Amino acid sequence: MRPSSVAARLAAAALLAPAVLATPIAAQVPAAGGAIAARADAAVAGVMPKVIAWRRDLHQHPELSNRETRTAGLVAEHLKKLGLEVRTGVAKTGVVGVLRGGRPGPTVALRADMDALPVTEEVDVPFRSTVKSTYNGQDVGVMHACGHDTHVAMLMGAAEVLAGMKAELPGTVVFIFQPAEEGAPPGERGGASVMIEEGALDQPKVDAIFGLHVFAKLPTGTLHVKPQGIMASSDNLRIVVRGRQTHGALPWQGVDPIVVSAQIVSALQTITSRQTDVTLAPAIVTVGTIRGGTRFNIVPDSVVMEGTIRTFDERMQKDIHARVARTAEKIAEASGATAAVTVTIGNPVTFNDPALTERMGPTLQRVAGAGKVSVAQVTTTAEDFALYQKKVPGMFLFLGITPPDADLATVAANHSPRFTVDEAALPTGVKTLVGLAMDYLAMGKQVGTNR
């Protein structure tokens, strides 16, 4: 998490246990007022048939990162019909809509990601995806296996509700429909970083930003948020082990990079299990791919490993990077091989502004209902929403999408080919986006410390 002091890290670790939001927060009155909030809720109910239809259409026609042309077209057409100022082609396929309220005030942004994943769907629904594409040179199925179809549909619905209340809005709402949250294809750039470079937060200048993500391991209609770090930083790891090629029957005449790589993979796991104090903050080192060799009886020259490093603390992040490099290099050296380690910094920690998160607590309580808002557990997954939060105060939260009769322990997780969404959760998502925007604008001033 942002501060690296031991005291700060201990304080952050104390937030890991889930709990219901504190009573003083829940007892506050939402800024927008009861009458306007009731009107907004009624408008949400009215737009939900469209939201469900949009979601199912998007689910049936998923598009990979930086290829979201159809999705962007549907979004842009809808925003233009609502009378918004619309920019397209932002960060290649992104769409930004601007709704200027009837009275002056601050500017708030709401963000949804649009891309799908190279996953072949195994869910038997009428609107299942049968889309095929090419990813990294491989023929793949394409599926909204992380729920970005719901994010787009919910934000489209929120835009319609807020546009219908334009005259009463004291400020401006910016709707950010972002491509490539899952990562741009090799050799391309994309996602939040390019959206920011191309003015998503500056035209007009945004004072605060909100986003949400559906999450399979949480009950339908519940909201989960916490101040400070909620999702991990994510760094890409690449290790190239070079040995000396020889006949597989004569391994002593060469240096076997496959055996060396196996030793490195095992040793890397001791960095987080034996060398890092994970009571201060979670940390993960994962090797996800190993490529080497062309034939069963040839010891190859080299092996390439790729993986990810996840942390919540900047000092711990740097320490783990150094330990990974030292571990790989020394093990290779001991066997007469070499290891070249490259760590590419990715997304930072998704860091919820504490003051903003505290202030928006009443809104979440109202839109979700009693007992439906909890302090989230941190997750070692990552989000490029964190890049927006580096620029302006922001809050990111999770929306549960698994019905109460399902077993949360066994339900298919996000990114699974069996990932499913209980659409009964979507009204809560739309109400959340609408409520956060309205209540933030109703405060009439910037809220948040951005650390």
Secondary structure, 3 states (H helix, E strand, C coil): CCCCCHHHHHHHHCCCCCEECCHHHHHCCCCCCHHHHHHHHHHHHHHHHHHHHHHHHHHHCCCCCCCCHHHHHHHHHHHHHCCCEEEEEECCCEEEEEEECCEEEEEEEEEEECCCECCCCCCCCCCCCCCEEEECCEEEECECCCCHHHHHHHHHHHHHHHHCCHHHCEEEEEEEEECCCCCCCCCCCCCHHHHHHCCCCECCECCEEEEEEEEEEEECCCEEECCEEEECEEEEEEEEEECECEECCCHHHCECHHHHHHHHHHHHHHHHHHCCCCCCCCEEEEEEEEEECCCCCEECCEEEEEEEEEECCHHHHHHHHHHHHHHHHHHHHHCCCEEEEEEEEEECCEEECHHHHHHCHHHHHHHHCCCCEEECCCECCCCCHHHHHCCCCEEEEEEEEECCCCCCCCCCCCCCCCCCCCHHHHHHHHHHHHHHHHHHHHCCCCCCCCC
